[in-house]
Amino acid sequence: MKIGIQTWGSNGDIRPMLALADGLKKAGHSVTLVVSSIDNHNYSCISEQLGIAYRQVPEHIDFDMQDFAQRSFRMGTLQWLRALLDEAFFPCEQTIYQSAQQLAADNDCVIGHHFLYPLKLAALQQKKPFFSVTFCHVAIPNPLIPPFSLPDLGRHINRLSWGLLDTVFNWVLKKPLSRLWLEAGIAPPANVLTEMLTSQQLNLVAVDPLFCPSFEKWQPHHQVCGFLNLTEDAQHWTIPARLAEFLQNGDAPVYMTFGSLQQALPDWSMELFLEAVALAGCRAIIQTSSERYPADSQTGQVYFIGKHPHQPLFKYCAAVVHHGGAGTSHATTRSGCPSVVVPFMDEQLFWARQLQSLGLAGKPLSAKKVTAAALAKGIRTVLDSKTIQDNAKQASLAMQSHDGVARAIHLLEAQFRI
């Protein structure tokens, strides 16, 4: 079958779709991947290695992630999301939509990032099946639990709370997201959160079952497939000799990164990390984002590293300090590492609390308030807790028994036969 996949966002939104594209290609399907990268990273090389047709649309997005992160650091979630869309999505909306129309025309079905409503519209216009992929289950209605950060007042009140969340998203996003639909002469879906942004036929939830034990209460079109783990680049990466020597000459280090957010606050991040390491009295590997600390250099008990696949190195670490992104939370847990989470926004706080509830992390440390002393205490908590260390090992074994890509392909191919 000819399958078109379209995604938008940063590395965490693109790697899982590459993993899915790779799995579908190996299952005998012809796959085309269209990427809109807000950090302008190009994935054509790895796509070529995987035998996947690749298009970057647009070739360049005029968006400064570092500047945006600095300006939006203290915004609320919906304010942050609207600002991101205004600067990094809406200016490219027509280009993304035109590419979606071409993708739908050229393929038997299309699969889209959960926010790509232009692809959903294009598929509807051309009567092609549309399936979506969601990387975080925080916004999937479940009567057993309330929306994130709201109190649990029982099943009936929780349903009302989820309806209220739909209303809030409609108020903030319905008008700008409906523009394409209205221009096409098609009535937009009634609700942004629960109808416009996901497929009503099959929405793959790319989250390990470990993190969503009550998913059986979701509507049936939401199906957990598990973490879409891209391993191809890890197979071509070897630990640098200097890093291998560092690992051999002492206790397992703590790995520290804030992902793409770290690039926006490089000096603050590095100072926080270095002071916390000194206070915690541990060895560390810090993903560097500062010219003052070049990659593949070492200062005392700290090794600085550039970009690389996380999982091959995480397995040598005693814990990981991170921001709570969905991809990093999965990679850390799969590698058997406890987490120390410093969330910058509500979705990351959600992952932090997921890890804490599973006994894989201590209390989240808000990036807006965190101090080096608090971070050092959080590091020592997970390093000194045998319970957390044991929980991490058990969670790793559970995750490694799940194959998210295989499960996703099984669910998709069941739809192909309908």
N, C-alpha and C positions, 0 to 999 in steps of 0.2 A: 504494500500500500504506500502511496505517496503522502507524506505527512509534513506539514509546515508547523514550525515552532517559532513563536515570537516572544521576546522578553525585553524588559526595560529596567534600568536601575544600575546598581553598583555590582561589585564582584559577587556578593552574596545572593543576588537575584539572577546571576548569569551562570555560575558554576553548576547549580542543580539542573538547569535546563540543558547544559552541555552533557551532564551525566545521563539524563533521560534520552537525549538525542543519540548518544553513543549506544545505549541499551537497545533502542529501537532499530538502529542501523545493524547491530549484531543479530537482532531477531529477524532480519531480512527485509526491513522496510527501507524505502528511500526517504531521506530526511533533509530538509532545508531549515537552517536556523537563521533567524533575523534578530539582530541585537541592536538595542539603543542603549549605549553605555554612557552614563552621566559623568563618569570620570575619563571617558574617551579611551579606555583601554581596548585594544583590538584583540579578538580571539580567533583570528583567521588561521594562525599557525596551528593551534591545537585542533581546530575544526578540520583542517586539512589532514592532520595526522589520523583523525578519527574517520575520515572519509565522508564528512558532512558538508554539504553545500552551505556557504556562509555569506551573509550580507550584513554590513554595518549601516544602519539607517537612523539618523543621518550620519555621514562620515565623521562629523564633528559637532558636538553640542556645546554651545557657548555658555558654559556654566562653571563657575569657580567653586569647587567643593570646599576648599579650605576657607574661603571667605564666607560662604554660606554657613558652614558649621560654626564659625566664630560668631556670626550674627544671630544664629538661631539657637545657640547653646542653652538659653534659658526660656525658650518658648514652650507653651503647652503643646500637647500632641496634635490636636486639630489645627492649631495655628501653624505649627511646624509643617504639617502635611500640606496645608493650603499654600504656604510660602514655597515649599519644594515644587509643587505642581506649577505654580505661577512662573517659576524661574527655569525649571528643568524639564517640564513635560508639555504644558500648553503651547509654548513657542514652537514645538516640534510636532504637535498633534496632527496637523494635516499630512506631514511627511510620513509619520507613523501609520496613519490611516490609509494613505495611498499604498504603502508597502503591505499593509494587512489585506487590502483588496487584491493585490497581485498574488499574495501568498494563498489566499482562499481560492482564487481562480486556478492556480497551478497545482493544487493538491486535493486529495480526497477528503481530508479533514485537517483541522488546525487545532493546535494546543497553545494556550497563552498564559503568560504571567497573570496572576489574579487581578491585576489592575488594568489590563489591556482591553478596556471596553471597546476601543476602535476595532480590534480583531473580532470581538463578539458581534459587533454590528456588521462587519464585512462578511462574516460567516452566515449571518442571518439573511443578508441581502442575496447571497449566492447559494443559499440553501445547502450549506456544507456543515457537517457536525463540528461543534466547538466544544472543547474541553479546557478546563482551567487547572492551574496548579497554584496552591496556596502554601506559603512557607511558615506561617504561624497561625495557630488555631484560636488565638485570643478573641477573634470577632465572629466565630461560628456559634450561633445561638444554641444553647443547651439548657433546658429547664432545670437541670440538677444544680447548676451553678449560675451565679449572677455575672453580668458583664464585669470585666476586670476593674477593680478598685471600688465597686459598689458592694454594699452589704448583702449577705445571703439571707433573704427573708422568706425562703420557702419556694416551692415549685411555681405556685401561681403568681406570686409577686415577681419572681425571676423572669417569667414570661413577659410581664409588663415592663420590666427593666430593659429587656432586649428590644422591645418595641420602642421604648424611649431612645435607645441608642440609634436605632434606624432613623428616628425623627431628627436627631441631632446631626447625623451624617447627611441627611437630605437637606437640612437647613444650610449646612456649610458647603456642600459639594454638588447638590442636584442641578442647580442652574448651569454651572460651567461644564459639567459632564454630560448634560443633555443636549448641548449645542449640536454635536455631530448627528445625533439621532433626528433632531428636528429638521436640520438641513437636508437629511435624507428622506424626509417625509414619513418617518416611522416614529410611533409613540415610544418614548423611552420607558424602561422598566420603572415600576412605581417606587422602588426603594433602592438607593445606591448600594448600601452595605450588603444586603442579603440577596439582591437580584441582578443589579447592573454589573457588579464586579466579579461574579463567578458564573460558571456554567450551571445551568439547572439540569443538565443531563449527567455530567460527571465532573466533580471538582476533586482533584487529587490533593490530599492534604499531606504534604511532604514533611511529616513530623513522625519521629519514631513513636510507636505505641506506648513506650515507657512514659512519655510525657502527656498522653491523653487517654487515660484508662476508661473514661466514661463516654467514649465517642459513639457508642451504640445508641445514644439518645439523640444524636444529630439527625437531621433529615437525610434520607437515603442517598441523595446525590453527592453528599460529602463522604468520601471514602479515604481512610488513612492508608497510605502506601508505605510510609516510612521515609527516612532520610535518603535523599538522592545524592549519593556519595560519589564525587568525581575522583577517581583514583589514577587516571591516565597520567596526569602530570607528576604524581608522586613516584611513578615507576621510572621516570627519567631524572629523578633528583637524588643526588647522593650528598651525604653530610660532608661539608668541607673539612679538610684535614685539621685545621686549627680548632674548629668546633668539636671534632671527634676527640681531640686531645683534651680540650676543656672538660668534656663530659667524663672522660676517664679519670681525671685528676681531682675528684672530690665527690661530695654528696650530690644526689639528683637535684638539679636547679629548679627554681620557679620560673615559668615562662610568663612574660608580661607583654600585652598588646591591647590597644584599643581599636584595632582594625583601621578602617578608612578614617574614622573620627580622629585618630591620633595625628594624622597628617594636618588636621585643622588646628590642633593645639600642641604643636611639637615640643615647645620649650616647657610648657606646663606639665605635659605628660611625662617627659623625661625626668624633670626635677622631682615630680611626685614618685615615680618609680624608683629612682636612685636613692632618695631619702628613705623610702619605705624599706628597701632592701637592707640599707645600713642599720635601720632600727630593728628589723626582723632578724638580722644576723644570719641571712641565708645567701646561697649562691643564686644567680639569676641569668636568664637569657632574655634580653629585651629587644623586641622588634623596633629597630631604630627609625625615627622619623625626623632626625635632626642632623644637620651638617656637622655639628660639634661632636657627634658620636658616629663615625662612619661604620658601615656594615663590615663584618668580619674583623672587628677590632675588639680588644679586651682591656678593661680597666679593673684591676684587682679581681674580685670574685664575680664580675659581670661581663658577659659576652654580648656583643651587639650584632644583630643579624638583620639582613634585608628581607625582601619578599621571598617567600618559599611556601611549598605545600605544608600545612600545619601538622597533619597526623603523623608523618614519619618521624617528626621531632618530638611531638607531644608525648609519645610513649616512653621517652627517656626522662620526662620531667615529673617532679613531685606534685605540682599543682600548676594551674593556669589562672593568671589574673587577666580578666577580659571585660568587655563592655556589655556582654549579654546578647550579642547578635545570634540569630537562629543558627546560622552555620557554625559559628565558633562554639556555641553551647553544645551542638551535636558532636563536633569534632573532639572537643575536650572530653565529653562523656564517653564517646566511643574509644578513646585512647586510654581510659581508665584513670583520668586525672580529676581530682577535686577542683572546684572552681572558687575563685574569689571574684565576685561580680561587682563592677562599678558602672551601673546603668546611667545612660545619658537621657533616655526618654522612656515613655510608658511601656512600649513593646519590649524593650530590653529589661525593664523592671519586671515585666511578666515572666520572662525567661529566668531572671534571677530568682524569683519566688518559686518557679517550677523546680529549679535545681535545689533550692533550700528545702522544699517540701519532700523531696526524694532523699534528703540527707546527703547531698552531694556538694553542698556549699553552706557557708554560714550566712549571716544576715547581709542583705544587699547594702552597698555603700554608695549612696547617691553621688554622682559626679559633681553635682552642684555644691555639695557640702563636704566631700571627702578631704581628709587630711592625710599626710604621710603617716602620722601616728596611728590613725584608725586603719589605714591600709595594712600597716605592719602587723597590727593586732589581728586583722582578718587573715593574713597569711599564716601567722603562728597558730591560729585556731585550727586551720585545716591541716597544717603540717603535724600538729601535735595530737590530732584526733585519730585514734585507730579506727573508730567507728566510721568516720567519714572516709578514710582511706579504704576500708573494707567495702563500704557501700559503692565507692567508685569502681572497684574491681568487679563487683557483681553486676553493676549497671553496664560496664563495658562488655562483659560476657553476654548479657541479654541483647544489647544492641548488635553485637557481631553475629548473632543468630538471625538477624533480620536483614533482608535484602530489599531495600526500598525500590530500587530500579526494577528488579524482577517483578515485584508486586504491582508496581505502576503499569508495567507492560501487560501483565495479566489482566488488570482491570480495564485497560484501554482496548486490548484485543477482544475482550468480551463485548465491548461496545461496538467494535467494528463488525461483529457478527450479527448485531441486532438489525 
